[in-house]
Amino acid sequence: MDKDKVLDKIWENLSYVIDPEVGISILDLNLVQKLELQDDGTVNIEVRMTTPACPAMLAYQLSIDVIDAVKKVDGVKRVNFKLLDHYMADEINESLKEALSGEGKENVNVS
């Protein structure tokens, strides 16, 4: 696996993820706080919202969009995702964990 190429593709995919509330790329808004690619193909990503009071459904949808964008990249074997700095971050992360568990979803971890 060429880690640089995988990371480049992850960043490219993330550039198409749009914050549903403001209609701007999450990269242009600097919402990705952490992005790491491990040698085994595991991606650790932490994302914050534009405001801690962002509507919960929009934060949830944005989280799903980020996870999907990362999972689509060849070479990514697992995604560890965490939503930060939202008034319902714990509840959203728990809901994502439940929604993404099960058959075919074992390559996603939400903390």
Residue pairs with C-beta under 8 A, 6 or more apart in sequence:
1 39
1 41
1 75
2 75
3 37
3 39
5 75
6 37
6 41
6 73
6 74
6 75
6 76
7 35
7 37
9 73
9 74
9 75
10 35
10 37
10 43
10 69
10 70
10 73
10 76
11 27
11 35
13 69
13 70
13 72
13 73
14 25
14 26
14 27
14 32
14 35
14 66
14 69
14 70
15 25
15 27
16 25
16 69
17 25
17 26
17 27
17 62
17 65
17 66
17 69
18 24
18 25
18 26
18 65
19 25
19 26
19 29
19 31
19 49
19 50
19 58
19 62
20 58
20 61
20 62
21 50
21 54
21 55
21 58
22 29
22 50
26 32
26 47
26 62
26 66
29 50
31 47
31 48
31 49
31 50
32 45
32 46
32 47
32 66
33 46
33 47
33 48
33 84
34 44
34 45
34 46
35 43
35 44
35 45
36 43
36 44
36 45
37 43
37 76
38 44
40 77
40 78
41 75
41 76
41 77
41 78
42 77
42 78
42 79
42 80
43 70
43 76
43 78
43 79
43 80
44 80
45 66
45 70
45 79
45 80
45 81
45 82
46 81
46 82
46 83
46 84
47 62
47 63
47 66
47 81
47 82
47 83
47 84
48 83
48 84
48 85
48 86
49 59
49 62
49 83
49 85
49 86
52 85
52 86
52 87
53 87
54 86
56 86
56 88
56 91
56 92
59 83
59 86
59 88
59 89
59 92
60 92
60 95
60 96
63 81
63 83
63 92
63 96
64 96
66 81
67 79
67 81
67 96
67 100
67 108
70 76
70 79
70 81
71 79
71 107
71 108
77 107
78 107
78 108
78 109
79 107
79 108
79 109
80 109
80 110
80 111
81 96
81 108
81 109
81 110
81 111
82 93
82 110
82 111
83 89
83 92
83 93
83 96
86 92
93 110
93 111
94 110
96 110
97 109
97 110
100 108
100 110
